[in-house]
Amino acid sequence: MHVIASLVLLLVASLAPVTAAAQSAPRSPSTQKWVVAWAGAVQGPYPIGNPSAQPDLSVAFPSEMTGARDQSFRMVLKPEIWGREARLRFSNALGTKPVTFDAVFVGLHLASSALVPGTNRPVTFGGKRTITIAPGDSSWSDAVALPFVRDPGTPELAGRKLAVSFHVPGESGPMTWHAKALQTSYVSMPGAGARSQDESESVFPVSTTSWYFLDALDMRAPSDAYAIVAFGDSITDGTLSSLNGDDRWPDVLARRLHAVHGNRISVVNAGIGGNQVVGPKEYSPQAPFPGGPSALSRLERDVLSLSGVAAVIWLEGINDFSKNGNATVEAVQAGMKEAVGRLRARIPGVRVIGATLTPAVGANNPNHGFPEQDAKRKALNEFIRAGGVFDGVADFDKVIADPATGAMKAEFVPNTTVGGAGDNLHPNRLGYVAMGMAIDLELVAPVAAKAGKR
């Protein structure tokens, strides 16, 4: 507890709301900028998706069409970089009716659904304590000061988590969410009212392993800070990784980069379990798909609109080649070329790293593991390695595949989310660590660091 106590400042008597004008003309030095510190690519409507180790939520959300009803949420998330100011993006991208959020707070997570006492800070939107977001839209909050962040670069903050709490008055209707958070968050009972200011754990009795309505967190960071987006499907989202372990391959990469460069580089996860590069052709609340909208259709929301992005690592395609996807290699290659072109057109100097697909040979899932899929996977991997589209390659196939069998190495198979046998499709924690350790840091190192080595 002495480490936690050392992080907490005595609160001032009150904190004046940060208005929209203050957000556009921040008090921070002009040498600072917004950089995305956490992301949770949205899909919907709940419960369409592929959550992991999800508790029974029927008591919290009795009706999918009603969604949340006069209840509060406490979403737990881990910033990949820290700053003295933050802002939050709320999303109603896959909703069918306007959703109102009020009593929004952000504080330092302690344990369970409790916060470090005295850290819960009110959040405003254009100077107001409430906001209504139309279907298909999202909204950023004003900047909020985090007085418990005395030194953003202190090692004691590394790995610490924030709790974003908010209230949905009335009924939300179908909820926009991220199914596979692999992080325990909390919800109050329906009709419980606005309880998000409460720092104790007593008012949030229901746990969930998904994130709702919140899809991005920015931190005010130095001008040389930047973000790397890990873009992809369930193997980026972390299926079969350990619950609350923060050991998906992007987490491992982030820790390696922090050890070298400190609080300068944010690695955020924009994976969605079941996602495809080019499919499905259409996605809407009325016609949802468990894997979310295609990578091409969500590229704007989940990469291009994020703050401070300088690099993207893209691992995707195996679901396009499943029996449900049944795409051609040429279609996926064309989709990748289109996305990379859009990235370079919108983010000058962006580095786009292609990641090779890991094997699905012997998969328990009947939609995966058949010979034609593996042949397509190998063909796409050669395109990623030698097609001249990407700025570099993260060769995950070389790390995960057993050369003798063509399947995943045996030590990467057992399930580390719930225990037991794995599925021969998703690596476990050991496999994700191997993937994160295999990435050449020079591919995503700061330009100044590269120049200094020449």
ROGU-571951 format. One line per field, with one value per residue (C-alpha): residue in one letter; residue number from 0; x, y, z. Coordinates in pm, whole numbers, plus 50000, padded with zeros to 5 digits. Layout:
! residues N
rest [A|...]
nr [NUM|...]
xx [X|...]
yy [Y|...]
zz [Z|...]
//
This chain:
! residues 454
rest [M|H|V|I|A|S|L|V|L|L|L|V|A|S|L|A|P|V|T|A|A|A|Q|S|A|P|R|S|P|S|T|Q|K|W|V|V|A|W|A|G|A|V|Q|G|P|Y|P|I|G|N|P|S|A|Q|P|D|L|S|V|A|F|P|S|E|M|T|G|A|R|D|Q|S|F|R|M|V|L|K|P|E|I|W|G|R|E|A|R|L|R|F|S|N|A|L|G|T|K|P|V|T|F|D|A|V|F|V|G|L|H|L|A|S|S|A|L|V|P|G|T|N|R|P|V|T|F|G|G|K|R|T|I|T|I|A|P|G|D|S|S|W|S|D|A|V|A|L|P|F|V|R|D|P|G|T|P|E|L|A|G|R|K|L|A|V|S|F|H|V|P|G|E|S|G|P|M|T|W|H|A|K|A|L|Q|T|S|Y|V|S|M|P|G|A|G|A|R|S|Q|D|E|S|E|S|V|F|P|V|S|T|T|S|W|Y|F|L|D|A|L|D|M|R|A|P|S|D|A|Y|A|I|V|A|F|G|D|S|I|T|D|G|T|L|S|S|L|N|G|D|D|R|W|P|D|V|L|A|R|R|L|H|A|V|H|G|N|R|I|S|V|V|N|A|G|I|G|G|N|Q|V|V|G|P|K|E|Y|S|P|Q|A|P|F|P|G|G|P|S|A|L|S|R|L|E|R|D|V|L|S|L|S|G|V|A|A|V|I|W|L|E|G|I|N|D|F|S|K|N|G|N|A|T|V|E|A|V|Q|A|G|M|K|E|A|V|G|R|L|R|A|R|I|P|G|V|R|V|I|G|A|T|L|T|P|A|V|G|A|N|N|P|N|H|G|F|P|E|Q|D|A|K|R|K|A|L|N|E|F|I|R|A|G|G|V|F|D|G|V|A|D|F|D|K|V|I|A|D|P|A|T|G|A|M|K|A|E|F|V|P|N|T|T|V|G|G|A|G|D|N|L|H|P|N|R|L|G|Y|V|A|M|G|M|A|I|D|L|E|L|V|A|P|V|A|A|K|A|G|K|R]
nr [0|1|2|3|4|5|6|7|8|9|10|11|12|13|14|15|16|17|18|19|20|21|22|23|24|25|26|27|28|29|30|31|32|33|34|35|36|37|38|39|40|41|42|43|44|45|46|47|48|49|50|51|52|53|54|55|56|57|58|59|60|61|62|63|64|65|66|67|68|69|70|71|72|73|74|75|76|77|78|79|80|81|82|83|84|85|86|87|88|89|90|91|92|93|94|95|96|97|98|99|100|101|102|103|104|105|106|107|108|109|110|111|112|113|114|115|116|117|118|119|120|121|122|123|124|125|126|127|128|129|130|131|132|133|134|135|136|137|138|139|140|141|142|143|144|145|146|147|148|149|150|151|152|153|154|155|156|157|158|159|160|161|162|163|164|165|166|167|168|169|170|171|172|173|174|175|176|177|178|179|180|181|182|183|184|185|186|187|188|189|190|191|192|193|194|195|196|197|198|199|200|201|202|203|204|205|206|207|208|209|210|211|212|213|214|215|216|217|218|219|220|221|222|223|224|225|226|227|228|229|230|231|232|233|234|235|236|237|238|239|240|241|242|243|244|245|246|247|248|249|250|251|252|253|254|255|256|257|258|259|260|261|262|263|264|265|266|267|268|269|270|271|272|273|274|275|276|277|278|279|280|281|282|283|284|285|286|287|288|289|290|291|292|293|294|295|296|297|298|299|300|301|302|303|304|305|306|307|308|309|310|311|312|313|314|315|316|317|318|319|320|321|322|323|324|325|326|327|328|329|330|331|332|333|334|335|336|337|338|339|340|341|342|343|344|345|346|347|348|349|350|351|352|353|354|355|356|357|358|359|360|361|362|363|364|365|366|367|368|369|370|371|372|373|374|375|376|377|378|379|380|381|382|383|384|385|386|387|388|389|390|391|392|393|394|395|396|397|398|399|400|401|402|403|404|405|406|407|408|409|410|411|412|413|414|415|416|417|418|419|420|421|422|423|424|425|426|427|428|429|430|431|432|433|434|435|436|437|438|439|440|441|442|443|444|445|446|447|448|449|450|451|452|453]
xx [50000|50296|50347|49982|49990|50297|50102|49811|49820|49606|49304|49237|48902|48747|48840|48693|48551|48776|48572|48575|48762|49027|49062|49130|49379|49533|49736|50004|50313|50287|50553|50297|50031|49760|49869|49634|49719|49449|49198|48917|48794|48414|48163|47803|47533|47585|47595|47713|48084|48337|48401|48636|48550|48238|48019|47642|47521|47147|47097|47275|47133|46801|46710|46945|46715|46683|47056|47166|46886|46963|47286|47652|47962|48318|48551|48905|49181|49559|49713|50026|50170|50087|50034|49901|49593|49369|49061|48812|48620|48273|48114|47760|47888|47666|47372|47023|46912|47080|47262|47312|47612|47641|47832|48149|48462|48814|49029|49318|49214|49289|49142|48813|48582|48740|48950|49244|49067|49068|49162|48820|48801|48491|48489|48308|48204|48218|48211|47896|47860|47638|47644|47406|47563|47360|47359|47673|47865|48134|48245|48562|48554|48727|49074|49073|49364|49508|49667|49786|50023|50304|50569|50430|50756|50784|50824|50557|50289|50394|50121|49880|49521|49252|48884|48645|48303|47985|47607|47351|47018|46708|46759|47056|46909|47151|47497|47821|48095|48427|48356|48698|48856|49030|49008|48757|48534|48216|47851|47582|47237|46967|46789|47078|47119|47432|47686|48006|48133|48149|48508|48418|48344|48002|47794|47930|47828|47836|48164|48220|48516|48411|48426|48113|48073|48433|48677|48981|49184|49437|49714|49883|50240|50569|50605|50836|50586|50386|50156|50182|49851|49832|49558|49401|49179|49157|49530|49590|49283|49443|49220|49356|49581|49550|49260|49384|49742|49811|50024|49887|50167|50106|50143|50475|50598|50493|50694|51001|50974|50915|51228|51432|51251|51052|50716|50736|50577|50221|50120|49742|49537|49284|49218|48867|48811|48684|48770|48841|49030|48757|48450|48170|48067|47809|47791|47521|47324|47054|47303|47590|47871|48056|48392|48287|48307|48584|48930|48880|48556|48683|49025|48911|48765|49020|49346|49324|49120|49349|49593|49968|49985|50325|50325|50084|50149|49885|49817|49507|49368|49316|48942|48907|49027|48793|48485|48278|48502|48606|48789|49050|49414|49394|49101|49287|49604|49404|49242|49581|49716|49413|49445|49820|49763|49500|49730|50019|49793|49657|49958|50276|50576|50373|50550|50325|50456|50301|50275|50270|49972|50020|49900|49554|49644|49452|49219|48924|48701|48542|48570|48950|49235|49152|49421|49292|49301|49662|49761|49602|49772|50113|50050|49948|50254|50481|50302|50356|50724|50813|50528|50686|50374|50495|50784|50891|50776|50698|50738|50502|50458|50828|50794|50472|50478|50645|50853|50808|50426|50319|50093|50141|50424|50287|50390|50179|49853|49708|49444|49568|49240|49031|49272|49248|49319|49371|49221|49531|49434|49516|49849|49842|50025|50360|50299|50200|50513|50721|50548|50599|50965|51025|50945|51254|51233|51415|51101|50911|51189|51179|51330|51580|51697|51751|51938|52167|52281|52384]
yy [50000|50235|50250|50340|50598|50760|50821|51006|51383|51569|51698|52068|52181|52181|52140|52386|52212|52220|52386|52320|52649|52538|52210|52396|52624|52388|52503|52251|52379|52409|52139|51882|51701|51439|51076|50780|50579|50310|50192|49939|49891|49892|49652|49584|49572|49378|49076|49021|48940|48698|48772|48558|48423|48638|48603|48565|48923|48857|49026|49342|49356|49163|49295|49337|49596|49793|49777|49972|50117|50389|50221|50299|50148|50128|50043|49942|50006|50034|50347|50269|50613|50859|51234|51497|51547|51297|51296|51020|50918|50776|50588|50513|50387|50078|50212|50272|50559|50857|50766|51011|50989|51184|51167|51074|51030|50897|50774|50548|50185|50012|49660|49496|49790|50017|50327|50477|50716|51077|51018|51015|51324|51465|51473|51733|51770|52125|52236|52036|51730|51547|51460|51289|51104|51029|50681|50629|50907|50945|51238|51344|51481|51797|51761|51642|51697|51391|51537|51196|51189|51397|51257|51083|50895|50749|50368|50341|50428|50160|49898|50092|50117|50381|50333|50532|50550|50685|50674|50600|50756|50605|50326|50314|50080|49839|49896|49963|49755|49573|49208|49059|49297|49020|49278|49270|49577|49642|49742|49840|49684|49834|50122|50187|50544|50758|50588|50661|50915|50643|50521|50202|49863|49816|49981|49774|49414|49279|49198|49182|49103|49353|49731|49936|50274|50385|50334|50564|50745|51018|51151|51489|51389|51547|51635|51338|51083|50872|50572|50235|50069|49689|49623|49285|49002|48769|48693|49064|49092|48819|48509|48238|48489|48517|48717|49045|48944|49212|48969|48987|49038|49418|49435|49251|49483|49787|49676|49618|49964|50129|49963|50131|50458|50523|50703|50803|50522|50395|50060|50037|49732|49766|49394|49247|48874|48726|49033|49011|49233|49252|49086|49120|49344|49521|49576|49755|49717|49550|49316|49261|49008|48861|48973|49334|49552|49473|49616|49835|49983|50042|50178|50540|50491|50250|50387|50707|50904|50817|51076|51071|50752|50698|50321|50034|49661|49468|49098|48978|48752|48407|48473|48587|48238|48053|47872|48171|48418|48222|48518|48482|48562|48832|49001|49015|49140|49414|49505|49534|49753|49981|50016|50082|50346|50518|50510|50671|50933|51042|51001|51138|50921|50642|50307|50012|49673|49358|49056|48705|48482|48198|47847|47702|47341|47101|47373|47254|47516|47358|47688|47670|47429|47285|47254|47530|47780|47693|47726|48073|48167|48072|48267|48577|48542|48549|48863|49024|48928|49012|49209|49548|49689|49705|49894|49588|49245|49090|48722|48564|48253|48173|48205|48010|47733|47398|47331|46958|46959|47296|47338|47553|47447|47224|47454|47737|47537|47502|47759|48016|48210|47939|47645|47315|47233|47502|47523|47496|47832|48090|48097|48096|48336|48171|48210|48575|48647|48481|48694|49017|48933|48851|49198|49393|49714|49900|49866|50098|50286|50667|50829|51019|50694|50539|50844|50834|50484|50570]
zz [50000|50050|49671|49615|49890|49739|49417|49572|49622|49870|49679|49650|49784|49439|49073|48826|48516|48210|47939|47567|47520|47767|47576|47251|47429|47688|47983|47893|47711|47334|47307|47422|47221|47258|47212|47235|47547|47528|47270|47261|46904|46917|46776|46846|46932|47257|47285|46926|46951|47095|47464|47674|48022|48034|48345|48306|48252|48239|48576|48457|48104|48100|47755|47460|47306|47629|47699|48005|48221|48473|48575|48621|48462|48589|48302|48401|48148|48136|47981|47784|47853|48130|48137|48374|48159|47985|47766|47683|47372|47415|47127|47016|46682|46672|46871|46730|46956|47125|47447|47733|47966|48289|48618|48427|48641|48600|48888|48980|49006|49337|49330|49237|49155|49417|49349|49530|49769|49661|49296|49126|48903|48729|48348|48137|47774|47646|48007|48085|48305|48059|47690|47449|47155|46844|46683|46476|46650|46914|47133|47310|47660|47771|47915|48276|48515|48689|49004|49122|48821|48967|48734|48422|48373|48721|48723|48991|48733|48484|48465|48685|48565|48546|48620|48402|48565|48409|48438|48165|48263|48108|47854|47619|47361|47185|47331|47147|47311|47277|47354|47436|47686|47886|48165|48448|48466|48663|48627|48875|48880|48654|48823|49063|48939|48919|49143|48952|49205|49471|49509|49696|49542|49703|49429|49138|49212|48855|48680|48305|48081|47815|47766|47688|47513|47580|47292|47336|47599|47518|47741|47708|47621|47510|47143|47078|47210|46966|46934|46762|46673|46678|46422|46367|46480|46782|46787|46845|47072|47286|47271|47508|47683|48060|48203|48356|48277|48015|47818|47467|47214|47195|47577|47557|47282|47486|47788|47574|47421|47759|47896|47623|47558|47876|47878|47511|47312|47345|47194|47172|47079|46795|46755|46736|46774|46448|46241|45867|45624|45359|45512|45586|45298|45517|45891|46089|46414|46207|46033|46279|46259|46560|46420|46389|46079|45831|45879|45574|45703|46059|45964|46005|46353|46494|46349|46145|46399|46692|46823|46762|46555|46390|46322|46263|46299|46107|46172|45991|45720|45871|45922|45561|45463|45701|45574|45688|45505|45197|45045|44776|44842|44575|44751|45083|44914|44743|45075|45241|44960|44989|45367|45356|45088|45303|45605|45415|45258|45596|45827|45666|45746|45906|45928|45841|45952|45811|46041|45900|45982|46230|46143|46204|46116|46341|46472|46681|46519|46210|46022|46041|45982|45639|45369|45140|45425|45502|45137|45125|45452|45315|44995|45191|45413|45108|44991|45333|45335|44977|44820|44875|45043|45402|45559|45756|45867|46204|46117|46371|46155|46196|46575|46629|46365|46421|46106|46148|46149|46006|46308|46614|46846|47123|47409|47264|47251|47607|47703|47954|47986|48151|48154|47972|47611|47353|47006|46782|46634|46901|47086|47464|47694|47619|47246|47277|47479|47207|46942|47134|47195|46828|46691|46588|46791|46515|46302|46535|46717|46732|46424|46642|46800|46456|46330|46633|46543|46190]
//
